[in-house]
Amino acid sequence: MTSKQRAYLKGLAMTMDPILQVGKGSVTPEFTASVAEALEARELIKISVLQNCLDDPREIAAVLAERTRSQVVQVIGKKIVLYKEGKQDKKKIQLP
């Protein structure tokens, strides 16, 4: 992903609300499955890390990206933005 594409996705993510939350259970297989499902449906998602989660948001983002074969767009504070390109016939986001 180029820096121009990353900047474009960051701009799209700014107006989004988090659709998933990581709690004290951290990254479970069930949570990973729901992230993968959300990425399949939306391509770009924002995840919020709650205060009671003791893990580092950057580590959580790396683990989720690896398990879902997606890319980390950004991690700011306790917010994670992930992107996974959709299938050719179902693309929603056109990258520059």
Buried (B, 14 or more C-beta within 10 A) or exposed (E): EEEEBBEBBBEBBEEEEBBBEBEEEBBEEEBBEEBBEBBEEBBBBBBBBEEEBEEEBEEBBBBBBEBBEBBBBBBEEBBBBBBBBBEEEEEEBEEE
